[in-house]
Every structure is written in C-alpha cells, then in structure tokens.
Amino acid sequence: MIDWIDAHAEEANALLEETVNIGSGTMNQAGVRAVGAVMRRELDALGLDTEWIEMPPEVNRAGHLFARQEGQGKKFLLIGHLYTVFESDDEFQSYRREGNVARGPGVDDMKSGNVVIVYALKALQEIGALDDLSVVVAYTGDEEQAGQPVSISRKDLVEAGKWADISLGFEAAINADGVDWATVSRRSASSWVLSVTGKQAHSSGVFNESTGAGAIYEAARILMDFYNELRDEEFLTFNAANIQGGTDVEFDEQLNRGSAFGKTNVVPRTAIVAGDLRAISGEQIERVETRMQEIVARNLPHTSASIRFFDKYPPMAPTAGNRRLAAELSRINEALGRGPMSELHPLRRGAADISFVAPYTDGLAGMGALGDGGHTPDESLDLSSMSLAIKRAAILIYRLNQE
C-alpha cells in the first residue's frame, strides 16, 4: 500500500486541485453539490453505493453525500465535509501551488481530508482489502454551520454512527513542536443568549431604591460573575461575543447583529448578550448551564434576567476506546519513521461532525493532512503530508479490520 500511495501522490493532488477550484461555501448550495458530484464519481469508481441526501427546504442546506458497502469484520465510518467557510462573494476562490505547498479555500479544511479518504480506500482496493470492508463514507454539506434542526441535518450521520464500530474524522492533522498529535476528544459547541431588563428612569436616580441599577449594569454583573466563578473549570470556555444595551434594542439571533439606542441621561431598560459555550462532556454542559442559570438569577435591584441555551455540537469525550485507537495510530506513525504521537489537548480543536457519533462508536479525529491557516485567506497545505495521511489511514483501517 505504501508503494502504491507514493506512486499515486500526484493523482491525489490533482483531485484536491479539482475540488478546491469549485467554490463551495456553506450557503453556495450549487457549489456544495458540485463538489459532491466529484467525490461521488470517485466513490462510484470504487464500487461503493452512493447516495445524495437532500435536506428539506426549511433546513436551507445543500445536503450530504453518503457511500456505503456492507462487508465483514469491523464497521468503519469515515467522515469528511464538502463545504468551505468561503462563500461565493469571497475573493479567496482558487487553488495555487508553490512547490510543495498548496493554497486555496479548503486545502486544509477539509478538501484534502476528503481526498485522503478516497485514496486510503483506493490503496486498500489495490491489495484486495476493500471488497469485504464494511464502510460508510459520510461527506456532510454543512459541518461548520449545521442546518437546523440538527435532528434533521445530522439524522443520517447519527444513524451511521449507531451502525459503526469505529469512526474516523478527516479534518487536518496537527504537527507542533516536531510532534504529531492524535485527536481523541473534541469539545462541544453551543450558544447562549442573555436577556436583561431594568427600570427605565432618569439617570439622576440610578442606584436609588426606586430606580435600581439598570439593565446594562446587571448584564455586566452577570458576565463578571461568569468570569470569576467559572473560568477556572478544566476544558470549559464561554465567550461573550455580542452585547447590545440601551432604552431600545434590536437583535437578530440568526445573524448575530443588532442595534441599540439609549440617551446618556436615561437608565437603560434592556440589554442582550450572545455568546458560546464549549465543554468536554454532557455532564459538564449540564452542570455549567445550571450554574450559569443560578448566577443569572442573582439580580441587582429592579432588574431581571434570563438565559437561553442552544446546543449545536455535542462533545467527543476522551474515552478508553478512543485512546486505544490512538495508540495503534501512534505505532503506525512510528513505523513510518515519524515518531510516537501524543494526545492533543481538547482546547486545541473546535467542534466537528465526529462528535455527533461519539456516544456510539470509538473514534479518532484529525486524520487528514498537515495544513495551516484554516478559515483565513492564508490557508495552506503541505502536499507531502497528503501521502502520509493516506498511509496512516489505510494502514490503520487494514490493521483494525484484521483484529
């Protein structure tokens, strides 16, 4: 397999170039479908049964590409995504190669990972190990901005996770300080909206018994209590990202933007704060949300407040099964001359689709190639690492299926 992968490295790079040159921002549904068509061509050629899964109109997403094969042995779920964060009006639209470095939207996140999946399966096919493999390939069309509700947009992925024994996510790998890192956990991603009400009055009476503190002071009190009481909890982060306050406030929760009006001599009656929350387990999410509710309820005089939570991506907890997979991947990495792999700290990665299947299957994330600058116009990929990622994935799948 190693020899075959090395011999076909430029073919893999050509497929990467083809898909990067198709703009596929999440809301560019035609572009997402076009990338899906290219990947479907490749999976059809491997003999897998492919299906484009449409989303209902109200979800407002292009859909997903799934490919399946029922075989023997362990059941593998391989996860990628077709979209990029760069929409059709962005200037960053095309592939460019500079020696062994590729630049373009999605070279790192994660059109390279999509190619790694295809060429790992091709390498397995080359030695006759694909025919009896039980595998589902899931290319979602909206990983960064999952269509709502997720009960619909992630239904097929969750069902595949319940079917699988092992799930592998192919977003970019990480090498830092000369060390390759294995990703056994990823934190959740949810959002919250804090709504605060105060008593509107002339500012000369602020803080007195009849007027109280006003909405903005109460919002500030809540945020500082969050900061002082929760920030030291391990693996937890919570970001206050947008705040509007004054006499009149308008806030669009979908677009995370709004406007506010308030004269300096008027105590404000309204404040709205939007933010996110990331945690390592369902237990931590539940406990922290309860504590945040308790903090919100300690109102300053003549104010009231409430907080709503919107769960988006669940956590991928660092389980013993995940660590067993990481140990095997580390042995493969050493055999390839790269040295042992360390376990990546959860704070160093965001949320991902693999978290939706984490409760049902052992898994590893970060199985892709080595890139940099994801989500920025400086996004790049070390093309030599494509072959490395393909080798690691193909050998890992082969070894696990032989157990």
Stockholm file with secondary structure:
# STOCKHOLM 1.0

chainA/1-403         MIDWIDAHAEEANALLEETVNIGSGTMNQAGVRAVGAVMRRELDALGLDTEWIEMPPEVNRAGHLFARQEGQGKKFLLIGHLYTVFESDDEFQSYRREGNVARGPGVDDMKSGNVVIVYALKALQEIGALDDLSVVVAYTGDEEQAGQPVSISRKDLVEAGKWADISLGFEAAINADGVDWATVSRRSASSWVLSVTGKQAHSSGVFNESTGAGAIYEAARILMDFYNELRDEEFLTFNAANIQGGTDVEFDEQLNRGSAFGKTNVVPRTAIVAGDLRAISGEQIERVETRMQEIVARNLPHTSASIRFFDKYPPMAPTAGNRRLAAELSRINEALGRGPMSELHPLRRGAADISFVAPYTDGLAGMGALGDGGHTPDESLDLSSMSLAIKRAAILIYRLNQE
#=GR chainA/1-403 SS CHHHHHHTHHHHHHHHHHHHTSCCBTTCHHHHHHHHHHHHHHHHHTTCEEEEECCCGGGCCCCEEEEEECCEEEEEEEEEECCBSCCTTCSCCCCEEETTEEESTTTTTTHHHHHHHHHHHHHHHHTTCSTTEEEEEEEESCSTTCCSSHHHHTHHHHHHHHHCSEEEECSCBEEETTEEEEBCCBCCEEEEEEEEECCCEEGGGTTSTTTCSCHHHHHHHHHHHHHHHHTTSTTCEEEEEEEEEESEEEEETTTTEEEEECCTTEECCEEEEEEEEECSSHHHHHHHHHHHHHHHTSCCTTCEEEEEEEEEECCBCCCHHHHHHHHHHHHHHHHTTSCCEEECCGGGSCCCGGGGTTTTSEEEBCCSCBEECTTSTTCEEETHHHHHHHHHHHHHHHHHHHC
#=GC SS_cons         CHHHHHHTHHHHHHHHHHHHTSCCBTTCHHHHHHHHHHHHHHHHHTTCEEEEECCCGGGCCCCEEEEEECCEEEEEEEEEECCBSCCTTCSCCCCEEETTEEESTTTTTTHHHHHHHHHHHHHHHHTTCSTTEEEEEEEESCSTTCCSSHHHHTHHHHHHHHHCSEEEECSCBEEETTEEEEBCCBCCEEEEEEEEECCCEEGGGTTSTTTCSCHHHHHHHHHHHHHHHHTTSTTCEEEEEEEEEESEEEEETTTTEEEEECCTTEECCEEEEEEEEECSSHHHHHHHHHHHHHHHTSCCTTCEEEEEEEEEECCBCCCHHHHHHHHHHHHHHHHTTSCCEEECCGGGSCCCGGGGTTTTSEEEBCCSCBEECTTSTTCEEETHHHHHHHHHHHHHHHHHHHC
//
